[in-house]
Structures are given as C-alpha cells and as structure tokens.
C-alpha cells in the first residue's frame, strides 16, 4: 500500500512539475522522482533515518518503554591509559567535568551519591556502586 501510494504521488508530482515548469515545477519533479524511486525500490532513506536502531528497539522492550534513543559520543584523551583509568575511578573528579552535575559525594570506598540539576529547578539524585570487572580496560557501575 505504501509503495503504491509513493508511486502514484510521485507520478502525479512529476507530471504536474513538467506541466508547471519553472522553479516550482523543478522542485515537484525532484520530489516526485524521489517518490517514484521509493515506490519502485521499497526503500526510504528518510524513513530509515528516523527508525530506531535494533539496540534502541531492544532497550525499549527491556524497559517497557514506548521508544528510546541511544546517543553516542567519543572523546580522545591524550593521556596514558593508566592515568585515565585512575581518574575515572574517582567519580568525584569526573562529576566536576560535567556542567549539569551539582555534586558527587563519596559514601564509602565503592559508593557515590550523584546529584544533578534537572529542568524547572528540580534535582535528581542516585547512588552508584563500583563493580569489579574482569578486564583492566573496563570500568563499570550500577545503581542499587
């Protein structure tokens, strides 16, 4: 049904664009050609760009959420790995780098309490517990 609608709409836009001419006609031809391509192949790059990734779908299902969005970001740190690990193992120092973190309070050797600023003047707070890992290139925390 979706493919047939794309083909019909694309054909109508191309035909109207050819009749109309000018800049408006060219725009209709371009949009119509994309509709024809979408209808012929069944693939829509635009729709694909807005679809959740398999990871986002699985994460949403695991948490019984209607939708989730995964964000990814990488940072290059020009320091030796041991120095980076030692720094990250001290959450109080990490919290100081994040502008939305109001405080990170140590509750013991492996526990920290994080307080962050939220919209509308609210604050969120949670406890993180450091978890031993099997490999030295990994750090892990969980909430109780």
DAKADA-V21872 format. One line per field, one symbol per residue. ss: DSSP state (h for helix, s for strand, l for the rest). Layout:
ss = ???
//
This chain:
ss = lhhhhhhhhhhhhhhhhhhhlhhhhhhhhhhhhhhhhhhhhlllhhhhhhlllhhhhhhhhhllllllllllllllllllhhhhhhhhllhhhhhhhlllssssssllllssssssslhhhlsssssssssllllllllsssll
//
